[in-house]
């Protein structure tokens, strides 16, 4: 008793299990997690170490180098990058691909231990180092709090209230504030007034700091009680600070702080980060989801909570949206579900036309059961509904019916020859079960390399393999169990259609024409092979004209504007530029909102978004539009406006990415010891890029050299006055920028007390010589000119970047039109012709490197699945010649792929590569079914020519139907930006290869088995 006979005899159990599968599928579909894009782990952490007062080179040599040495002791390390700038070291730690999100917490713990151990080796004044391992957190809901007439402090307080309440919403993991302006207390000390009164600056600062600090007065026993002592005198207002009496006062002469300084409350100047939403000052609020949560459900819950909160919000306080991931996810999933239904309808219609309503009902029912079972398995495996998993379902639709078509076709033929339906079903499954299983294993293995890939691209596309594994495996199980039962129930031929056993069911016109053409190909077999080889060679040659890419741009209705002022420009200058751009953008009718961030990039609200690190000369605008198709036109408007109105800045626009990658698609990395030589090489590379009309957004990651004002310290004069270099630096900092001197405590707030000079004294650098500094020897304030011999302006590298502890300067550009590969092919030979001094290297990064790394990771995992495919086919036939025939047919897919991509002008990217690899499984599956039938016919005693001819004719309909359903079922994906190149590759490749396979497989079989050139009489 085989499995089909068991399923038919136990039909009640079979039917009940099918119904359970169907309803369980519907239930789990409603409860599956929903995401716009699949998750992938960002295996990076930042090690941030302050070193106040040090130059970028001093930071690099004294701090960054030591941190990098410690980091390189990690066995899990893949690469270490660093950015050293004045007073700050940022080291980026990249972990190897094989470490996933489950093991990364242990890796970060080990990293913290390494960083902790190196702290004693850092120079005095450096550190402590901070490890940020949440750099990759995604805040899918990004809100902006604005309010006309409200201060930034009031906006922040309201944002904190929102955070408290939103943290209680189901599936919310974290709620973080962003771009809040820090409140401070400024003590503006007049050096002239202090000089007149003989009050040194430290006396003022000590009085303010000491009076407001927490102090333990202990406890005292009072009768039976033991009570704490808590003296009054702490400041409760800025006014009280002004009335503080200074040491040195007498009864006749009381000197208060207000006599020598003005105290006022305000915001830290210059600001580190400014955020605006639609031109209004804003405080950001980012909300992340718990792992495994449903983004759509969380989005709805957050919206409901916000509606409740805003009913009681202060008048004029508004909560705006920068990004609301759940809305995008809903649109994306709904769109894909529509595509899925369209593909399902197309497949069913094809079946209806070519196989009749009874057969199409059987196969359609099996298809629905397979999809339902796939949803159940996805739920158990933790696979969300997102771009890749839903695309995989659509891709699988045509393949899912292959097994059912072969079984149904076999039963139809046998019943039409007069066999009993039950016996026909049992015999068909007995004959086809193992070949179909082998073919299914081969089809699944064609996708296995992406499932085994550990890198970000593999993670991003892994659900493609998982869904194919689940769905194709279920399709085989249902093909050999439920399909026979449904066929027995529905495919009962009428008495009129019953034919005597042994009659020929292949007398139709299509069968006769195919048999005749195939006969000619078998007679002229070497000519046929030569013709196929010529076609293959022509397609391989033509493939060089196909454009190459990595991942396509997103269809997100939003684009990014990056603004770079000259390095060293004040943040206020950057802010002025952004306000000008905001005014222009908000006048455009197609733009719905503009969020701007001055001083650094946005928080990460999309997985593929890489936030720009803090830089006062940088700003970023997130521009939302009503229709993503209008993005290119608006990008051009922004570039044209910037060119005409913002000559002082570099302004770039870009779309969001689909899949892993980074902005700046073309990157030339120059490495070597001398920054001057690196800049010279970079300048030559920039000049080459500028000569190409298609190269845009040309820049380097070291930015421009910046000016440094250097007071010339005079050691001899300083020694006479008792002043040293740190005291001069402190006086300069306090005079112009301000120096933290203590903390003002107010409720749960700790406001820094910052000492600085009044605006009249600090607004002009020319006042530097007259700056007052306290001399311990003279016991009074003296002008700074007495300890410096002059002031000099020099230039320095504000940023020093390293890659694996080697100084590396990267020249970046993007293509104006077309693909990055085309532009790279034009630039690469010229830049590589640059003469590099000894000790200097050139490497290519950007899309070229990302694509190469992803392909290497993919191909490194090909051997094992390929071995499984080869062994499966060998075990299936217990022979070698049949597998040789099958694998010789695989390259034929290149013919159709090349033609399809050239006709549609789509680039060959990573997804097209996956499509090409998956084609091999589809072709092998078809070839297995065909060759198995040839062997069967030959075993029945037919001469080899007739066996090849009859078997090929008998497999025309199932092979063609399998190809047609797959090709037509892919039509919805052909219009999706992410899957279109993959869809076209499969559609064109399978269409061509199927036609050719119906001729090439029989011809190769005839050659290898030395079949006669005509049937024996």
Secondary structure, DSSP 8 states (H G I E B T S, - for coil): --HHHHHHHTHHHHHHHHHHHHHHHHHHHHHS-B-SS------EEEEEEEBTT--HHHHIIIIIHHHHHHHTT-TTEEEEEEEEETTEEEEEEEE-TT--HHHHHHHHHHHHHHHHHHGGGS-TTB---EEE--TT---SEEEEEEETT--HHHHHHHHHHHHHHHTTSTTEEEEEEES---EEEEEEE-HHHHHHHT--HHHHHHHHHHHHS-----EEEETTEEEE-------SSHHHHHT-B-TT--SS---BHHHHEEEEEEE-SS-S-EEEETTEE-EEEEEEE-TT--HHHHHHHHHHHHHHHHTTS-TTEEEEEEEEHHHHHHHHHHHHHHHHHHHHHHHHHHHHHHHHHHHHHHHHHHHHHHHHHHHHHHHHHT--BSHHHHHHHHHHHHHHHHHHHHHHHHHHHHHHTT--HHHHHHHHHHHHHHHHHHHHHHHHHTTHHHHH--SHHHHHHHHHHHHHHHHHHHHHHHHTTHHHHHHHHH----TTT---TT--S--SHHHHHHHHHHHHHHHTHHHHHHHHHHHHHHHHHHGGGS-B-SS-B---SEEEEEEE--TT--HHHHHHHHHHHHHHHHT-TTEEEEEEEESS-----STT-------TTEEEEEEEES-GGGHHHHHHHHHHHHHHH-TTSEEEEEE-BSSS--S-SEEEEEE-S-HHHHHHHHHHHHHHHHHSTTEEEEEETT---EEEEEEEE-HHHHHHHT--HHHHHHHHHHHHT-EEEEEEEETTEEEEEEEE--HHHHS-GGGGGG-EEEETTTTEEEEGGGTEEEEEEEEE-SEEEEETTEEEEEEEEEESSS-HHHHHHHHHHHHHTS---TT-EEEEEHHHHHHHHHHHHHHHTHHHHHHHHHHHHHHHHTSSHHHHHHHHHGGGHHHHHHHHHHHHT--B-HHHHHHHHHHHHHHHHHHHHHHHHHHHHHHTT--HHHHHHHHHHHTHHHHHHHHHHHHHHTGGGGGSTTTHHHHHHHHHHHHHHHHHHHHHHHHHHHHHTT--SS---
